[in-house]
């Protein structure tokens, strides 16, 4: 996931633009398994961190890895408990 795509995803999540978020990920399914190159966060971890429950639920339905760890070994579930 490059910086531009990550910025776009974060924008969609922050502004709750679910149609645009889904469209982007549907057009490029590799984004479902890609990571933030700086932190190692998965797309699910990013959605959890941004507090977008709709995106989290949709990503889970899409079958993303619930146990994907970032560079520090933190999973989306760990993040959810911290927020």
HUZI-V487427 format. One record per pair of residues at least 24 apart in sequence whose C-alpha atoms are under 7 Angstrom apart, sorted by the first residue. I is the first residue (numbers start at 1). GAP is how many residues later the second one is. Records with the same first field share a line. If there is no record, write none. Layout:
# HUZI-V487427
I = GAP  GAP
This chain:
# HUZI-V487427
1 = 30  33  34  35  36
13 = 34  37  39
14 = 36
18 = 37
32 = 32
39 = 31  32
40 = 30  31
41 = 29
42 = 26
44 = 32
45 = 30  31
48 = 28  31  32
49 = 30
